[in-house]
Amino acid sequence: MLETIEKAELKSALAATIERHARRLERFGNDIFEHPEIGFREERTATAIAEALRGLGLDVEEGLALTGVRARLRCAGKGPTICLLAELDGLPVPSH
């Protein structure tokens, strides 16, 4: 039961944090959407992602598989391990 409570509290805290930063997150997403880059040419997008992650105080690795970005958050103590994977590239769709 304790584990369920901890998960619910974590989920609630995460949702509240996202809500507090919703406008900034929306602007960030819209900026990326407005500047699409096709596969292995996402230099602008990768730079924006890396800068945003550094702004959160994370150690960032860039240039993985050409334009990939990775950041790790290391926390002391017990807690969940999460992974977030996102595609940075746009797809050329002539009819769009």
MOPAC internal coordinates of N, CA, C and O (Angstrom, degrees):
PM7 1SCF
backbone

  N    0.0000 0     0.00 0     0.00 0    0    0    0
  C    1.4440 1     0.00 0     0.00 0    1    0    0
  C    1.5296 1   111.01 1     0.00 0    2    1    0
  O    1.2310 1   120.12 1   140.21 1    3    2    1
  N    1.3271 1   117.37 1   -39.79 1    3    2    1
  C    1.4586 1   121.31 1  -179.81 1    5    3    2
  C    1.5253 1   110.70 1   -59.80 1    6    5    3
  O    1.2310 1   120.33 1   138.84 1    7    6    5
  N    1.3265 1   116.97 1   -41.16 1    7    6    5
  C    1.4644 1   120.66 1   179.26 1    9    7    6
  C    1.5263 1   110.68 1   -61.12 1   10    9    7
  O    1.2310 1   119.46 1   139.79 1   11   10    9
  N    1.3039 1   118.63 1   -40.21 1   11   10    9
  C    1.4577 1   122.83 1   178.74 1   13   11   10
  C    1.5225 1   110.80 1   -63.39 1   14   13   11
  O    1.2310 1   120.33 1   138.18 1   15   14   13
  N    1.3215 1   116.97 1   -41.82 1   15   14   13
  C    1.4654 1   121.22 1   178.67 1   17   15   14
  C    1.5181 1   109.69 1   -63.96 1   18   17   15
  O    1.2310 1   119.75 1   135.76 1   19   18   17
  N    1.3154 1   118.09 1   -44.24 1   19   18   17
  C    1.4599 1   121.40 1   179.59 1   21   19   18
  C    1.5263 1   110.70 1   -61.79 1   22   21   19
  O    1.2310 1   120.10 1   138.87 1   23   22   21
  N    1.3232 1   117.41 1   -41.13 1   23   22   21
  C    1.4626 1   120.28 1   178.62 1   25   23   22
  C    1.5242 1   110.72 1   -65.10 1   26   25   23
  O    1.2310 1   120.35 1   137.88 1   27   26   25
  N    1.3179 1   116.94 1   -42.12 1   27   26   25
  C    1.4623 1   120.99 1   179.62 1   29   27   26
  C    1.5311 1   110.22 1   -63.93 1   30   29   27
  O    1.2310 1   120.16 1   138.59 1   31   30   29
  N    1.3250 1   117.29 1   -41.41 1   31   30   29
  C    1.4628 1   121.06 1   178.65 1   33   31   30
  C    1.5259 1   110.59 1   -65.39 1   34   33   31
  O    1.2310 1   120.50 1   138.53 1   35   34   33
  N    1.3120 1   116.66 1   -41.47 1   35   34   33
  C    1.4608 1   121.31 1   178.82 1   37   35   34
  C    1.5266 1   110.29 1   -63.32 1   38   37   35
  O    1.2310 1   120.75 1   135.02 1   39   38   37
  N    1.3216 1   116.18 1   -44.98 1   39   38   37
  C    1.4607 1   120.83 1   178.95 1   41   39   38
  C    1.5253 1   110.94 1   -61.81 1   42   41   39
  O    1.2310 1   120.29 1   137.22 1   43   42   41
  N    1.3074 1   117.05 1   -42.78 1   43   42   41
  C    1.4602 1   121.94 1   179.09 1   45   43   42
  C    1.5254 1   111.18 1   -63.94 1   46   45   43
  O    1.2310 1   120.21 1   136.19 1   47   46   45
  N    1.3147 1   117.19 1   -43.81 1   47   46   45
  C    1.4698 1   121.24 1   179.57 1   49   47   46
  C    1.5233 1   110.74 1   -64.87 1   50   49   47
  O    1.2310 1   120.36 1   139.40 1   51   50   49
  N    1.3277 1   116.92 1   -40.60 1   51   50   49
  C    1.4636 1   120.80 1   178.51 1   53   51   50
  C    1.5247 1   110.86 1   -64.52 1   54   53   51
  O    1.2310 1   120.20 1   135.14 1   55   54   53
  N    1.3118 1   117.23 1   -44.86 1   55   54   53
  C    1.4665 1   121.35 1   179.12 1   57   55   54
  C    1.5265 1   110.70 1   -61.42 1   58   57   55
  O    1.2310 1   120.00 1   138.86 1   59   58   57
  N    1.3097 1   117.61 1   -41.14 1   59   58   57
  C    1.4663 1   121.43 1   179.40 1   61   59   58
  C    1.5276 1   110.76 1   -65.42 1   62   61   59
  O    1.2310 1   120.30 1   140.02 1   63   62   61
  N    1.3238 1   117.04 1   -39.98 1   63   62   61
  C    1.4630 1   120.77 1   178.82 1   65   63   62
  C    1.5246 1   110.81 1   -65.13 1   66   65   63
  O    1.2310 1   120.39 1   135.95 1   67   66   65
  N    1.3164 1   116.87 1   -44.05 1   67   66   65
  C    1.4665 1   120.61 1   177.75 1   69   67   66
  C    1.5246 1   109.99 1   -61.17 1   70   69   67
  O    1.2310 1   120.45 1   136.99 1   71   70   69
  N    1.3056 1   116.74 1   -43.01 1   71   70   69
  C    1.4703 1   120.41 1   180.00 1   73   71   70
  C    1.5317 1   111.34 1   -62.69 1   74   73   71
  O    1.2310 1   120.37 1   138.91 1   75   74   73
  N    1.3293 1   116.90 1   -41.09 1   75   74   73
  C    1.4704 1   120.47 1   179.53 1   77   75   74
  C    1.5241 1   111.84 1   -62.17 1   78   77   75
  O    1.2310 1   120.52 1   148.15 1   79   78   77
  N    1.3206 1   116.61 1   -31.85 1   79   78   77
  C    1.4656 1   121.34 1  -176.06 1   81   79   78
  C    1.5331 1   112.65 1  -107.71 1   82   81   79
  O    1.2310 1   120.30 1  -163.28 1   83   82   81
  N    1.3103 1   117.02 1    16.72 1   83   82   81
  C    1.4706 1   121.68 1  -173.26 1   85   83   82
  C    1.5187 1   112.95 1   -56.73 1   86   85   83
  O    1.2310 1   119.76 1   134.15 1   87   86   85
  N    1.3068 1   118.06 1   -45.85 1   87   86   85
  C    1.4770 1   120.13 1  -178.18 1   89   87   86
  C    1.5276 1   111.23 1   -63.63 1   90   89   87
  O    1.2310 1   120.62 1   136.35 1   91   90   89
  N    1.3145 1   116.41 1   -43.65 1   91   90   89
  C    1.4609 1   119.74 1   179.33 1   93   91   90
  C    1.5290 1   110.93 1   -64.67 1   94   93   91
  O    1.2310 1   120.39 1   138.18 1   95   94   93
  N    1.3224 1   116.87 1   -41.82 1   95   94   93
  C    1.4601 1   120.88 1   178.28 1   97   95   94
  C    1.5276 1   110.99 1   -63.91 1   98   97   95
  O    1.2310 1   120.58 1   140.06 1   99   98   97
  N    1.3144 1   116.49 1   -39.94 1   99   98   97
  C    1.4617 1   120.61 1   179.09 1  101   99   98
  C    1.5279 1   110.71 1   -64.93 1  102  101   99
  O    1.2310 1   120.07 1   136.34 1  103  102  101
  N    1.3285 1   117.47 1   -43.66 1  103  102  101
  C    1.4736 1   120.65 1   178.23 1  105  103  102
  C    1.5266 1   110.61 1   -61.87 1  106  105  103
  O    1.2310 1   121.06 1   138.40 1  107  106  105
  N    1.3239 1   115.59 1   -41.60 1  107  106  105
  C    1.4626 1   120.49 1  -179.92 1  109  107  106
  C    1.5286 1   110.36 1   -62.96 1  110  109  107
  O    1.2310 1   120.41 1   132.71 1  111  110  109
  N    1.3224 1   116.82 1   -47.29 1  111  110  109
  C    1.4606 1   121.09 1   179.03 1  113  111  110
  C    1.5186 1   112.28 1   -63.65 1  114  113  111
  O    1.2310 1   120.44 1   138.90 1  115  114  113
  N    1.3181 1   116.76 1   -41.10 1  115  114  113
  C    1.4659 1   120.26 1   178.66 1  117  115  114
  C    1.5183 1   111.31 1   -64.36 1  118  117  115
  O    1.2310 1   120.17 1   141.50 1  119  118  117
  N    1.3287 1   117.28 1   -38.50 1  119  118  117
  C    1.4587 1   120.72 1   178.50 1  121  119  118
  C    1.5263 1   110.75 1   -61.16 1  122  121  119
  O    1.2310 1   120.56 1   134.85 1  123  122  121
  N    1.3123 1   116.54 1   -45.15 1  123  122  121
  C    1.4653 1   120.06 1   178.30 1  125  123  122
  C    1.5245 1   110.27 1   -64.45 1  126  125  123
  O    1.2310 1   120.39 1   136.93 1  127  126  125
  N    1.3207 1   116.86 1   -43.07 1  127  126  125
  C    1.4651 1   121.75 1  -179.83 1  129  127  126
  C    1.5287 1   111.52 1   -61.38 1  130  129  127
  O    1.2310 1   120.54 1   143.35 1  131  130  129
  N    1.3253 1   116.57 1   -36.65 1  131  130  129
  C    1.4592 1   121.17 1  -178.14 1  133  131  130
  C    1.5250 1   113.65 1   -77.53 1  134  133  131
  O    1.2310 1   120.10 1   170.59 1  135  134  133
  N    1.3225 1   117.41 1    -9.41 1  135  134  133
  C    1.4698 1   122.29 1   179.74 1  137  135  134
  C    1.5329 1   109.59 1  -129.25 1  138  137  135
  O    1.2310 1   119.82 1  -115.38 1  139  138  137
  N    1.3235 1   117.95 1    64.62 1  139  138  137
  C    1.4621 1   119.84 1  -176.97 1  141  139  138
  C    1.5295 1   111.91 1   -66.60 1  142  141  139
  O    1.2310 1   121.51 1   -35.09 1  143  142  141
  N    1.3132 1   114.72 1   144.91 1  143  142  141
  C    1.4655 1   121.60 1   177.17 1  145  143  142
  C    1.5236 1   107.73 1  -133.99 1  146  145  143
  O    1.2310 1   120.63 1   -45.80 1  147  146  145
  N    1.3198 1   116.41 1   134.20 1  147  146  145
  C    1.4678 1   118.81 1  -177.97 1  149  147  146
  C    1.5264 1   110.83 1   -79.57 1  150  149  147
  O    1.2310 1   121.38 1   -12.84 1  151  150  149
  N    1.3200 1   114.96 1   167.16 1  151  150  149
  C    1.4588 1   123.09 1  -172.58 1  153  151  150
  C    1.5105 1   116.19 1   -46.13 1  154  153  151
  O    1.2310 1   121.06 1   -44.94 1  155  154  153
  N    1.3051 1   115.58 1   135.06 1  155  154  153
  C    1.4617 1   126.84 1   178.76 1  157  155  154
  C    1.5255 1   112.44 1    64.22 1  158  157  155
  O    1.2310 1   120.43 1  -164.33 1  159  158  157
  N    1.3376 1   116.78 1    15.67 1  159  158  157
  C    1.4651 1   121.85 1   175.27 1  161  159  158
  C    1.5281 1   110.42 1  -130.85 1  162  161  159
  O    1.2310 1   120.37 1  -155.66 1  163  162  161
  N    1.3128 1   116.90 1    24.34 1  163  162  161
  C    1.4667 1   121.35 1  -175.17 1  165  163  162
  C    1.5251 1   111.32 1   -88.04 1  166  165  163
  O    1.2310 1   120.27 1  -130.20 1  167  166  165
  N    1.3203 1   117.08 1    49.80 1  167  166  165
  C    1.4565 1   120.50 1  -176.13 1  169  167  166
  C    1.5310 1   111.81 1   -63.77 1  170  169  167
  O    1.2310 1   119.83 1   132.81 1  171  170  169
  N    1.3222 1   117.93 1   -47.19 1  171  170  169
  C    1.4664 1   121.44 1  -178.97 1  173  171  170
  C    1.5258 1   110.28 1   -63.40 1  174  173  171
  O    1.2310 1   120.94 1   134.74 1  175  174  173
  N    1.3240 1   115.80 1   -45.26 1  175  174  173
  C    1.4651 1   120.33 1  -179.02 1  177  175  174
  C    1.5219 1   111.00 1   -64.49 1  178  177  175
  O    1.2310 1   120.37 1   133.68 1  179  178  177
  N    1.3265 1   116.90 1   -46.32 1  179  178  177
  C    1.4652 1   120.53 1  -179.57 1  181  179  178
  C    1.5260 1   111.08 1   -61.49 1  182  181  179
  O    1.2310 1   120.58 1   140.14 1  183  182  181
  N    1.3313 1   116.50 1   -39.86 1  183  182  181
  C    1.4644 1   120.08 1   178.15 1  185  183  182
  C    1.5245 1   110.83 1   -64.36 1  186  185  183
  O    1.2310 1   120.18 1   136.95 1  187  186  185
  N    1.3329 1   117.26 1   -43.05 1  187  186  185
  C    1.4636 1   121.11 1   179.15 1  189  187  186
  C    1.5246 1   110.98 1   -62.17 1  190  189  187
  O    1.2310 1   120.72 1   136.73 1  191  190  189
  N    1.3291 1   116.23 1   -43.27 1  191  190  189
  C    1.4723 1   120.71 1   179.03 1  193  191  190
  C    1.5290 1   109.87 1   -63.15 1  194  193  191
  O    1.2310 1   120.23 1   132.47 1  195  194  193
  N    1.3264 1   117.16 1   -47.53 1  195  194  193
  C    1.4651 1   120.95 1  -178.72 1  197  195  194
  C    1.5241 1   111.22 1   -61.02 1  198  197  195
  O    1.2310 1   120.30 1   137.20 1  199  198  197
  N    1.3373 1   117.04 1   -42.80 1  199  198  197
  C    1.4658 1   120.37 1   179.30 1  201  199  198
  C    1.5285 1   111.10 1   -64.65 1  202  201  199
  O    1.2310 1   120.41 1   139.66 1  203  202  201
  N    1.3190 1   116.82 1   -40.34 1  203  202  201
  C    1.4671 1   120.41 1   178.89 1  205  203  202
  C    1.5268 1   110.71 1   -63.96 1  206  205  203
  O    1.2310 1   120.16 1   137.62 1  207  206  205
  N    1.3163 1   117.30 1   -42.38 1  207  206  205
  C    1.4584 1   121.17 1   179.48 1  209  207  206
  C    1.5311 1   111.40 1   -66.95 1  210  209  207
  O    1.2310 1   120.55 1   139.77 1  211  210  209
  N    1.3298 1   116.55 1   -40.23 1  211  210  209
  C    1.4677 1   119.44 1   175.72 1  213  211  210
  C    1.5320 1   110.39 1   -63.19 1  214  213  211
  O    1.2310 1   120.68 1   143.43 1  215  214  213
  N    1.3305 1   116.31 1   -36.57 1  215  214  213
  C    1.4558 1   120.88 1   177.46 1  217  215  214
  C    1.5192 1   112.91 1   -61.66 1  218  217  215
  O    1.2310 1   120.84 1   157.64 1  219  218  217
  N    1.3217 1   115.99 1   -22.36 1  219  218  217
  C    1.4604 1   121.14 1   176.03 1  221  219  218
  C    1.5296 1   111.72 1   -88.80 1  222  221  219
  O    1.2310 1   121.00 1  -179.07 1  223  222  221
  N    1.3303 1   115.68 1     0.93 1  223  222  221
  C    1.4564 1   120.25 1   178.60 1  225  223  222
  C    1.5174 1   114.39 1    85.53 1  226  225  223
  O    1.2310 1   120.29 1  -162.88 1  227  226  225
  N    1.3213 1   117.04 1    17.12 1  227  226  225
  C    1.4601 1   120.75 1  -178.68 1  229  227  226
  C    1.5212 1   111.00 1   -91.37 1  230  229  227
  O    1.2310 1   121.08 1   -29.88 1  231  230  229
  N    1.3302 1   115.55 1   150.12 1  231  230  229
  C    1.4580 1   121.03 1   172.10 1  233  231  230
  C    1.5247 1   106.92 1   -80.84 1  234  233  231
  O    1.2310 1   120.41 1   -51.19 1  235  234  233
  N    1.3200 1   116.82 1   128.81 1  235  234  233
  C    1.4543 1   121.79 1  -172.43 1  237  235  234
  C    1.5186 1   110.59 1  -118.35 1  238  237  235
  O    1.2310 1   121.09 1   -42.51 1  239  238  237
  N    1.3167 1   115.51 1   137.49 1  239  238  237
  C    1.4639 1   122.44 1   170.82 1  241  239  238
  C    1.5180 1   107.10 1  -109.38 1  242  241  239
  O    1.2310 1   120.66 1   -45.48 1  243  242  241
  N    1.3104 1   116.35 1   134.52 1  243  242  241
  C    1.4604 1   120.69 1   178.94 1  245  243  242
  C    1.5261 1   109.83 1  -121.81 1  246  245  243
  O    1.2310 1   121.00 1   -13.59 1  247  246  245
  N    1.3246 1   115.70 1   166.41 1  247  246  245
  C    1.4554 1   121.64 1   176.03 1  249  247  246
  C    1.5226 1   114.41 1    79.07 1  250  249  247
  O    1.2310 1   119.75 1  -163.12 1  251  250  249
  N    1.3160 1   118.09 1    16.88 1  251  250  249
  C    1.4598 1   121.10 1   177.97 1  253  251  250
  C    1.5252 1   108.20 1   -75.72 1  254  253  251
  O    1.2310 1   119.94 1   -53.89 1  255  254  253
  N    1.3123 1   117.72 1   126.11 1  255  254  253
  C    1.4714 1   122.10 1  -176.49 1  257  255  254
  C    1.5313 1   109.14 1    50.45 1  258  257  255
  O    1.2310 1   120.66 1  -133.99 1  259  258  257
  N    1.2953 1   116.34 1    46.01 1  259  258  257
  C    1.4661 1   127.78 1  -179.82 1  261  259  258
  C    1.5220 1   113.21 1    82.20 1  262  261  259
  O    1.2310 1   119.28 1   112.87 1  263  262  261
  N    1.3220 1   118.97 1   -67.13 1  263  262  261
  C    1.4653 1   120.16 1  -174.05 1  265  263  262
  C    1.5227 1   113.59 1  -119.63 1  266  265  263
  O    1.2310 1   119.68 1  -169.04 1  267  266  265
  N    1.3146 1   118.21 1    10.96 1  267  266  265
  C    1.4615 1   120.80 1  -178.80 1  269  267  266
  C    1.5212 1   112.65 1   -71.78 1  270  269  267
  O    1.2310 1   121.17 1   -27.33 1  271  270  269
  N    1.3148 1   115.37 1   152.67 1  271  270  269
  C    1.4644 1   123.12 1  -179.52 1  273  271  270
  C    1.5269 1   107.79 1  -131.34 1  274  273  271
  O    1.2310 1   120.95 1   -41.82 1  275  274  273
  N    1.3391 1   115.78 1   138.18 1  275  274  273
  C    1.4603 1   119.59 1   176.50 1  277  275  274
  C    1.5258 1   108.66 1  -138.16 1  278  277  275
  O    1.2310 1   121.46 1   -39.78 1  279  278  277
  N    1.3138 1   114.82 1   140.22 1  279  278  277
  C    1.4578 1   120.98 1   175.23 1  281  279  278
  C    1.5191 1   108.00 1  -134.50 1  282  281  279
  O    1.2310 1   121.17 1   -34.98 1  283  282  281
  N    1.3005 1   115.36 1   145.02 1  283  282  281
  C    1.4628 1   120.35 1   178.63 1  285  283  282
  C    1.5154 1   109.51 1  -123.03 1  286  285  283
  O    1.2310 1   121.66 1   -43.15 1  287  286  285
  N    1.2913 1   114.43 1   136.85 1  287  286  285
  C    1.4568 1   122.04 1   174.29 1  289  287  286
  C    1.5204 1   106.21 1  -111.67 1  290  289  287
  O    1.2310 1   120.98 1   -65.77 1  291  290  289
  N    1.2899 1   115.74 1   114.23 1  291  290  289
  C    1.4597 1   119.93 1  -179.85 1  293  291  290
  C    1.5196 1   108.86 1  -104.33 1  294  293  291
  O    1.2310 1   121.58 1   -54.98 1  295  294  293
  N    1.3058 1   114.57 1   125.02 1  295  294  293
  C    1.4605 1   120.63 1  -178.87 1  297  295  294
  C    1.5100 1   109.83 1  -118.66 1  298  297  295
  O    1.2310 1   121.33 1   -36.01 1  299  298  297
  N    1.2915 1   115.06 1   143.99 1  299  298  297
  C    1.4649 1   120.07 1   175.82 1  301  299  298
  C    1.5229 1   108.40 1   -80.80 1  302  301  299
  O    1.2310 1   121.11 1   -32.29 1  303  302  301
  N    1.2999 1   115.49 1   147.71 1  303  302  301
  C    1.4618 1   119.46 1   175.94 1  305  303  302
  C    1.5114 1   112.95 1    90.97 1  306  305  303
  O    1.2310 1   121.80 1     7.32 1  307  306  305
  N    1.3228 1   114.17 1  -172.68 1  307  306  305
  C    1.4602 1   120.96 1  -178.47 1  309  307  306
  C    1.5200 1   110.27 1   -84.12 1  310  309  307
  O    1.2310 1   121.76 1   -27.31 1  311  310  309
  N    1.2725 1   114.24 1   152.69 1  311  310  309
  C    1.4593 1   119.18 1   176.59 1  313  311  310
  C    1.5085 1   109.79 1   168.33 1  314  313  311
  O    1.2310 1   120.67 1    -9.46 1  315  314  313
  N    1.2969 1   116.33 1   170.54 1  315  314  313
  C    1.4562 1   119.53 1  -178.81 1  317  315  314
  C    1.5278 1   111.17 1   -73.74 1  318  317  315
  O    1.2310 1   121.10 1   -25.48 1  319  318  317
  N    1.3009 1   115.51 1   154.52 1  319  318  317
  C    1.4505 1   122.59 1   172.59 1  321  319  318
  C    1.5170 1   106.67 1  -106.56 1  322  321  319
  O    1.2310 1   120.64 1   -50.84 1  323  322  321
  N    1.3214 1   116.39 1   129.16 1  323  322  321
  C    1.4568 1   119.73 1   179.61 1  325  323  322
  C    1.5206 1   109.72 1  -126.43 1  326  325  323
  O    1.2310 1   121.20 1   -20.84 1  327  326  325
  N    1.3001 1   115.32 1   159.16 1  327  326  325
  C    1.4520 1   122.25 1   175.43 1  329  327  326
  C    1.5181 1   107.42 1  -136.59 1  330  329  327
  O    1.2310 1   120.65 1   -44.64 1  331  330  329
  N    1.3020 1   116.36 1   135.36 1  331  330  329
  C    1.4513 1   121.55 1   176.10 1  333  331  330
  C    1.5179 1   106.77 1  -121.64 1  334  333  331
  O    1.2310 1   120.58 1   -55.64 1  335  334  333
  N    1.3035 1   116.49 1   124.36 1  335  334  333
  C    1.4573 1   122.20 1   179.78 1  337  335  334
  C    1.5128 1   107.64 1  -120.99 1  338  337  335
  O    1.2310 1   120.37 1   -50.43 1  339  338  337
  N    1.3095 1   116.90 1   129.57 1  339  338  337
  C    1.4642 1   120.28 1  -179.04 1  341  339  338
  C    1.5225 1   109.47 1  -135.07 1  342  341  339
  O    1.2310 1   120.85 1   -39.34 1  343  342  341
  N    1.2962 1   115.98 1   140.66 1  343  342  341
  C    1.4564 1   121.81 1   173.56 1  345  343  342
  C    1.5178 1   107.78 1   -84.60 1  346  345  343
  O    1.2310 1   120.57 1   -47.55 1  347  346  345
  N    1.3120 1   116.51 1   132.45 1  347  346  345
  C    1.4558 1   121.01 1  -177.38 1  349  347  346
  C    1.5244 1   113.01 1   -98.37 1  350  349  347
  O    1.2310 1   120.36 1   165.34 1  351  350  349
  N    1.3221 1   116.92 1   -14.66 1  351  350  349
  C    1.4563 1   118.65 1  -171.60 1  353  351  350
  C    1.5217 1   113.10 1   -91.24 1  354  353  351
  O    1.2310 1   121.68 1   -27.91 1  355  354  353
  N    1.3127 1   114.38 1   152.09 1  355  354  353
  C    1.4503 1   121.24 1   174.43 1  357  355  354
  C    1.5216 1   109.91 1   -95.36 1  358  357  355
  O    1.2310 1   120.88 1   -15.91 1  359  358  357
  N    1.3002 1   115.93 1   164.09 1  359  358  357
  C    1.4635 1   121.26 1   177.81 1  361  359  358
  C    1.5161 1   109.38 1  -113.78 1  362  361  359
  O    1.2310 1   120.33 1   -51.64 1  363  362  361
  N    1.3337 1   116.98 1   128.36 1  363  362  361
  C    1.4597 1   118.87 1   177.40 1  365  363  362
  C    1.5280 1   109.71 1   -72.98 1  366  365  363
  O    1.2310 1   120.58 1   -63.66 1  367  366  365
  N    1.3104 1   116.49 1   116.34 1  367  366  365
  C    1.4707 1   122.25 1   179.61 1  369  367  366
  C    1.5326 1   106.30 1  -125.19 1  370  369  367
  O    1.2310 1   120.00 1   -81.63 1  371  370  369
  N    1.3311 1   117.60 1    98.37 1  371  370  369
  C    1.4677 1   120.97 1  -173.67 1  373  371  370
  C    1.5289 1   114.31 1   -56.02 1  374  373  371
  O    1.2310 1   119.35 1   147.33 1  375  374  373
  N    1.3083 1   118.84 1   -32.67 1  375  374  373
  C    1.4511 1   120.63 1  -176.74 1  377  375  374
  C    1.5209 1   113.10 1   -82.42 1  378  377  375
  O    1.2310 1   120.01 1   179.78 1  379  378  377
  N    1.3148 1   117.59 1    -0.22 1  379  378  377
  C    1.4600 1   120.93 1  -177.19 1  381  379  378
  C    1.4980 1   110.99 1   -92.64 1  382  381  379
  O    1.2310 1   120.10 1   180.00 1  383  382  381

